[in-house]
Amino acid sequence: MKLALKFGAVALIALVLTVAPGGGPTLNVLLTLLTVAFFVVIGLFGFRLFREHRFTLDALTDRQRLVLYGSVGLALLTFTATRLLFGYGGLGVLGWLVLLGLCSYGGYWVLVRSRRIG
């Protein structure tokens, strides 16, 4: 019963935001705020990881650090260009996925290389 009430409340809010006059722009503002909050939380999480693992990052070789920071930077640029890339249709979505896959592989490469002994 509680789940049905919660679902009904969310559905009612969604209905009001889509049907009410000015609901579309209000919904866009809310979605933009949620997106900004999401990226701020990711940034804070990344900063916390950086502070906790500073010694490990200093122990990486220059090449590993370059690949790691380059992968993070490319991921940020890819997320920033999401709307632009998705505007190109299927080819843009494929490019977006390839770029994020490349970033993931860079992080994985650094992880594997940093754990090798010798």
C-alpha positions as CSV (number, residue, x, y, z in Angstrom):
1,M,0.0,0.0,0.0
2,K,2.8,2.4,0.9
3,L,4.5,1.7,-2.5
4,A,1.3,2.5,-4.3
5,L,0.9,5.8,-2.5
6,K,4.5,6.8,-3.2
7,F,4.1,5.8,-6.9
8,G,0.9,7.8,-7.0
9,A,2.5,10.9,-5.6
10,V,5.4,10.7,-8.1
11,A,2.9,10.2,-10.9
12,L,0.8,13.2,-9.7
13,I,3.8,15.4,-9.6
14,A,4.8,14.3,-13.1
15,L,1.3,15.0,-14.3
16,V,1.3,18.5,-12.8
17,L,4.7,19.3,-14.3
18,T,3.7,18.2,-17.8
19,V,0.1,19.6,-17.9
20,A,0.3,22.8,-15.9
21,P,1.1,26.1,-17.8
22,G,4.8,26.7,-17.6
23,G,5.4,23.1,-16.6
24,G,7.7,22.3,-19.5
25,P,10.2,25.0,-18.7
26,T,10.0,24.2,-15.0
27,L,10.7,20.6,-15.7
28,N,13.7,21.6,-17.8
29,V,15.0,23.7,-14.9
30,L,14.5,20.8,-12.5
31,L,16.2,18.3,-14.8
32,T,19.1,20.7,-15.3
33,L,19.5,21.1,-11.5
34,L,19.5,17.4,-11.0
35,T,22.1,17.0,-13.7
36,V,24.3,19.6,-12.1
37,A,23.9,18.0,-8.7
38,F,24.8,14.6,-10.2
39,F,28.0,16.0,-11.6
40,V,28.9,17.9,-8.4
41,V,28.5,14.6,-6.4
42,I,30.7,12.8,-8.9
43,G,33.3,15.6,-8.7
44,L,33.2,15.4,-4.9
45,F,33.6,11.6,-5.0
46,G,36.5,11.9,-7.4
47,F,38.2,14.5,-5.1
48,R,37.7,12.2,-2.1
49,L,39.2,9.3,-4.0
50,F,42.1,11.5,-5.1
51,R,42.8,12.5,-1.5
52,E,42.5,9.0,-0.2
53,H,44.8,7.5,-2.9
54,R,47.3,10.3,-3.3
55,F,50.3,8.1,-2.4
56,T,49.2,5.4,-4.9
57,L,48.8,8.0,-7.6
58,D,52.3,9.4,-6.8
59,A,53.7,5.8,-7.2
60,L,52.4,5.5,-10.8
61,T,54.8,6.1,-13.6
62,D,54.5,9.3,-15.6
63,R,52.9,7.3,-18.5
64,Q,50.4,5.7,-16.3
65,R,49.4,9.0,-14.7
66,L,49.1,10.6,-18.2
67,V,46.8,7.8,-19.4
68,L,44.7,7.9,-16.2
69,Y,44.3,11.7,-16.1
70,G,43.7,11.7,-19.9
71,S,41.0,9.1,-19.5
72,V,39.3,11.1,-16.8
73,G,39.5,14.3,-18.9
74,L,38.2,12.6,-22.0
75,A,35.3,11.2,-20.0
76,L,34.4,14.7,-18.7
77,L,34.5,16.1,-22.3
78,T,32.4,13.2,-23.5
79,F,29.8,13.8,-20.9
80,T,29.8,17.5,-21.7
81,A,29.3,16.8,-25.4
82,T,26.5,14.2,-24.8
83,R,23.7,16.4,-26.2
84,L,25.8,17.3,-29.2
85,L,26.8,13.7,-29.9
86,F,23.3,12.4,-29.5
87,G,22.1,15.1,-31.9
88,Y,23.9,13.2,-34.7
89,G,21.7,10.2,-34.3
90,G,23.0,6.6,-34.2
91,L,26.5,7.5,-35.3
92,G,26.8,10.1,-32.5
93,V,25.6,7.5,-29.9
94,L,28.1,5.0,-31.2
95,G,30.9,7.6,-31.0
96,W,29.8,8.5,-27.4
97,L,29.9,4.8,-26.5
98,V,33.3,4.4,-28.2
99,L,34.8,7.4,-26.3
100,L,33.5,6.1,-23.0
101,G,34.8,2.7,-23.7
102,L,38.2,4.2,-24.5
103,C,38.1,6.0,-21.2
104,S,37.2,2.8,-19.4
105,Y,40.0,0.9,-21.1
106,G,42.5,3.6,-20.1
107,G,41.5,3.3,-16.5
108,Y,41.6,-0.5,-16.6
109,W,45.0,-0.4,-18.3
110,V,46.4,1.8,-15.6
111,L,44.9,-0.5,-12.9
112,V,46.4,-3.6,-14.4
113,R,49.8,-2.0,-15.0
114,S,50.1,-0.5,-11.6
115,R,49.5,-3.9,-9.9
116,R,52.2,-5.7,-11.8
117,I,55.2,-6.7,-9.8
118,G,58.6,-6.0,-11.3
